[in-house]
């Protein structure tokens, strides 16, 4: 039995990655910023 919800999630993830690829530099910069902020917050949180 395949879970239709899981398949839909995979499709959404693919669409998300495609959008990032089409978005080009702006999307890449936005993602890098989010990752940096998250890691900074986590490091501060763990201290």
Biotite code that builds the C-alpha atoms (Angstrom):
import biotite.structure as struc

atoms = struc.array([
    struc.Atom([0.000, 0.000, 0.000], chain_id="A", res_id=1, res_name="UNK", atom_name="CA", element="C"),
    struc.Atom([1.392, 3.370, -1.013], chain_id="A", res_id=2, res_name="UNK", atom_name="CA", element="C"),
    struc.Atom([0.302, 6.368, 1.023], chain_id="A", res_id=3, res_name="UNK", atom_name="CA", element="C"),
    struc.Atom([-1.236, 8.985, -1.310], chain_id="A", res_id=4, res_name="UNK", atom_name="CA", element="C"),
    struc.Atom([-0.316, 11.715, 1.162], chain_id="A", res_id=5, res_name="UNK", atom_name="CA", element="C"),
    struc.Atom([3.354, 10.707, 1.091], chain_id="A", res_id=6, res_name="UNK", atom_name="CA", element="C"),
    struc.Atom([3.323, 10.735, -2.714], chain_id="A", res_id=7, res_name="UNK", atom_name="CA", element="C"),
    struc.Atom([1.740, 14.188, -2.707], chain_id="A", res_id=8, res_name="UNK", atom_name="CA", element="C"),
    struc.Atom([4.382, 15.443, -0.272], chain_id="A", res_id=9, res_name="UNK", atom_name="CA", element="C"),
    struc.Atom([7.129, 14.157, -2.584], chain_id="A", res_id=10, res_name="UNK", atom_name="CA", element="C"),
    struc.Atom([5.510, 15.921, -5.542], chain_id="A", res_id=11, res_name="UNK", atom_name="CA", element="C"),
    struc.Atom([5.294, 19.151, -3.558], chain_id="A", res_id=12, res_name="UNK", atom_name="CA", element="C"),
    struc.Atom([8.955, 18.843, -2.587], chain_id="A", res_id=13, res_name="UNK", atom_name="CA", element="C"),
    struc.Atom([9.877, 18.326, -6.261], chain_id="A", res_id=14, res_name="UNK", atom_name="CA", element="C"),
    struc.Atom([7.862, 21.401, -7.238], chain_id="A", res_id=15, res_name="UNK", atom_name="CA", element="C"),
    struc.Atom([9.562, 23.363, -4.456], chain_id="A", res_id=16, res_name="UNK", atom_name="CA", element="C"),
    struc.Atom([13.018, 22.355, -5.703], chain_id="A", res_id=17, res_name="UNK", atom_name="CA", element="C"),
    struc.Atom([12.022, 23.218, -9.281], chain_id="A", res_id=18, res_name="UNK", atom_name="CA", element="C"),
    struc.Atom([10.822, 26.625, -8.146], chain_id="A", res_id=19, res_name="UNK", atom_name="CA", element="C"),
    struc.Atom([14.123, 27.205, -6.352], chain_id="A", res_id=20, res_name="UNK", atom_name="CA", element="C"),
    struc.Atom([16.045, 26.171, -9.473], chain_id="A", res_id=21, res_name="UNK", atom_name="CA", element="C"),
    struc.Atom([13.956, 28.534, -11.634], chain_id="A", res_id=22, res_name="UNK", atom_name="CA", element="C"),
    struc.Atom([14.156, 31.283, -8.986], chain_id="A", res_id=23, res_name="UNK", atom_name="CA", element="C"),
    struc.Atom([17.909, 31.368, -9.480], chain_id="A", res_id=24, res_name="UNK", atom_name="CA", element="C"),
    struc.Atom([20.209, 33.554, -7.358], chain_id="A", res_id=25, res_name="UNK", atom_name="CA", element="C"),
    struc.Atom([17.484, 35.284, -5.332], chain_id="A", res_id=26, res_name="UNK", atom_name="CA", element="C"),
    struc.Atom([16.017, 31.999, -4.093], chain_id="A", res_id=27, res_name="UNK", atom_name="CA", element="C"),
    struc.Atom([19.488, 30.597, -3.376], chain_id="A", res_id=28, res_name="UNK", atom_name="CA", element="C"),
    struc.Atom([20.438, 33.687, -1.332], chain_id="A", res_id=29, res_name="UNK", atom_name="CA", element="C"),
    struc.Atom([17.139, 33.523, 0.572], chain_id="A", res_id=30, res_name="UNK", atom_name="CA", element="C"),
    struc.Atom([17.728, 29.861, 1.458], chain_id="A", res_id=31, res_name="UNK", atom_name="CA", element="C"),
    struc.Atom([21.309, 30.537, 2.556], chain_id="A", res_id=32, res_name="UNK", atom_name="CA", element="C"),
    struc.Atom([20.079, 33.383, 4.779], chain_id="A", res_id=33, res_name="UNK", atom_name="CA", element="C"),
    struc.Atom([17.444, 31.153, 6.375], chain_id="A", res_id=34, res_name="UNK", atom_name="CA", element="C"),
    struc.Atom([20.002, 28.402, 7.013], chain_id="A", res_id=35, res_name="UNK", atom_name="CA", element="C"),
    struc.Atom([22.478, 30.877, 8.535], chain_id="A", res_id=36, res_name="UNK", atom_name="CA", element="C"),
    struc.Atom([19.784, 32.377, 10.766], chain_id="A", res_id=37, res_name="UNK", atom_name="CA", element="C"),
    struc.Atom([18.595, 28.927, 11.865], chain_id="A", res_id=38, res_name="UNK", atom_name="CA", element="C"),
    struc.Atom([22.106, 27.705, 12.692], chain_id="A", res_id=39, res_name="UNK", atom_name="CA", element="C"),
    struc.Atom([22.878, 30.955, 14.516], chain_id="A", res_id=40, res_name="UNK", atom_name="CA", element="C"),
    struc.Atom([19.678, 30.623, 16.540], chain_id="A", res_id=41, res_name="UNK", atom_name="CA", element="C"),
    struc.Atom([20.403, 26.954, 17.300], chain_id="A", res_id=42, res_name="UNK", atom_name="CA", element="C"),
    struc.Atom([23.972, 27.718, 18.412], chain_id="A", res_id=43, res_name="UNK", atom_name="CA", element="C"),
    struc.Atom([22.720, 30.522, 20.660], chain_id="A", res_id=44, res_name="UNK", atom_name="CA", element="C"),
    struc.Atom([19.957, 28.257, 21.955], chain_id="A", res_id=45, res_name="UNK", atom_name="CA", element="C"),
    struc.Atom([22.360, 25.414, 22.799], chain_id="A", res_id=46, res_name="UNK", atom_name="CA", element="C"),
    struc.Atom([24.804, 27.644, 24.696], chain_id="A", res_id=47, res_name="UNK", atom_name="CA", element="C"),
])
